[in-house]
Amino acid sequence: MAKRVQAPIRIGVIGVGRGSSFASGATDLVGMKLVALCDTWEEKLREAGKRYGVATYTDYDRFLEHDMDAVVLANYFHEHAPFAIKALAAGKHVMSETSCNATLAEGVALCRAVEKSGKVYMLAENYPFTRFNLEMRRLYRSGEIGRVTYAEGEYNHPIDPDTINMLSPGMNHWRNWIPSTYYCTHALAPLMCITDTMPTLVNGLAIAVPELTDALPRRNDPGSVILCRMDNGAVFRIFGLWLTGHSNWYRVHGTHGGMEITRGPGYFGPEQVRVWHDHWDCPAGVAKERTYVPDWPEHADLANRAGHGGGDFWTNFEFANAIRAGRQPFLDVYRGVAMSSVGILAWKSALADGAPFAVPDFRSEKARKPFENDHWSPFPSHAAPGQPPASIRGPLTPRRAAVAAARKIWAKQGYHGE
Ligand SMILES: NC(=O)c1ccc[n+]([C@@H]2O[C@H](COP(=O)([O-])OP(=O)(O)OC[C@H]3O[C@@H](n4cnc5c(N)ncnc54)[C@H](O)[C@@H]3O)[C@@H](O)[C@H]2O)c1
């Protein structure tokens, strides 16, 4: 009998910056095929279209008419929800980069849209899928360290001024405005995946630098700390974002021991996983402490070829499997919206000196309904009366030298807008 060959899942990607790395995530090997690209930056779009030999669109509505099964959202960080809702309404599955919603109202609308469409929705969080975090998830599920009581997640990624200006073309580009709590999913998602817990309450404190610089035309702060109360009572500490001193690190304490990634330069290694128990609470036959480099649980060859420590392979793999199985993935809309809302609520908290804010249970219509009109947001495209600032120092005006330095870099890469 002839072997049944499954048709590839046809994918369209919006945003050819980060969106380009979708193609390096071993898409053909997980049974996905890139068929269309969308971007308003015509020059970059043309170049990417040629590189991948696929259809290109500058208009999102026209792009959605392309014959395809799913859409990957790699457009601006704070604009994912409306694009996801449109794609779902057009009958496409959706995988969204880094943030699901930029306001609580968007979070409510997105959950409703996924429920109504019956399509698969996934947050493309790649950090839970490094070798080290997958090993910590396996260990946690084995029960060796018991129930989580406290955990720490850090994604602090400083970038040199020229590169960050290149990545942030335009005075109103999201990277020049994003409050330091909003990019929290790289730090929080691995902990939620390892321990299968959900945030219920947040406190945030932002870290401001004392002076504006001549290098970056930014309105935001470089870092923050978020404390999350989780639904099992545990406390998580989340740290980021671009303070000097790179750190990508996770630690989990349980009722019967602890585990962490040994401190190192990031997901590139040479970190190891360290597991330890107190001498009075060490299971029979288990070492009091061990430190080792874990193996991939499976598909090592594919993961090793993909970006972000293998995470870029696993997100595609999870998305494809969910579509084929007709079920929602672990990083579903409720977990994604909860994580993105932690960033928003932590910013409300930071502006109120760390006051606690409850995270609604977005799975419940009754719990989420009170937030359906909460459009609170510091991004310029969301301007409204009472708009909050993007820095705890209040509204900032970048120095003229910083604007001039950035404009020089933007012009070199063909960006001549505001
Ligand atoms: N998971 C990761 O490791 C990782 C790494 C980098 C970026 N990201 C995420 O990916 C997303 C994109 O990041 P980026 O660095 O590529 O950002 P970016 O701002 O450089 O790129 C966004 C692209 O979307 C295009 N775009 C914006 N609005 C559009 C519209 N209406 N129609 C068509 N195209 C439009 C822009 O022209 C631009 O090319 C963000 O959410 C970011 O947080 C994730």
The ligand as an ORCA input file, in Angstrom:
! r2SCAN-3c Opt
* xyz 0 1
  N      11.272     35.207     19.905
  C      12.386     35.865     19.673
  O      13.453     35.433     20.018
  C      12.281     37.182     18.957
  C      13.407     37.813     18.429
  C      13.238     39.046     17.761
  C      11.981     39.593     17.640
  N      10.895     38.940     18.181
  C       9.538     39.487     18.057
  O       9.129     39.471     16.705
  C       8.294     40.611     16.418
  C       8.940     41.414     15.303
  O      10.218     41.793     15.726
  P      11.271     42.514     14.761
  O      12.512     42.681     15.519
  O      11.314     41.831     13.456
  O      10.525     43.923     14.671
  P      10.528     45.025     13.568
  O       9.774     46.155     14.125
  O      11.922     45.230     13.106
  O       9.787     44.343     12.348
  C       8.438     44.342     12.156
  C       8.198     44.239     10.656
  O       6.789     44.256     10.453
  C       6.509     45.132      9.388
  N       5.159     45.670      9.566
  C       4.716     46.449     10.577
  N       3.413     46.772     10.405
  C       3.020     46.163      9.258
  C       1.801     46.114      8.547
  N       0.719     46.765      8.966
  N       1.753     45.398      7.409
  C       2.842     44.743      6.946
  N       4.038     44.762      7.590
  C       4.129     45.459      8.719
  C       7.583     46.214      9.472
  O       7.780     46.891      8.242
  C       8.810     45.415      9.890
  O       9.547     44.936      8.778
  C       8.164     41.368     17.746
  O       7.013     40.978     18.414
  C       9.398     40.923     18.521
  O       9.184     41.012     19.889
  C      11.042     37.757     18.805
*
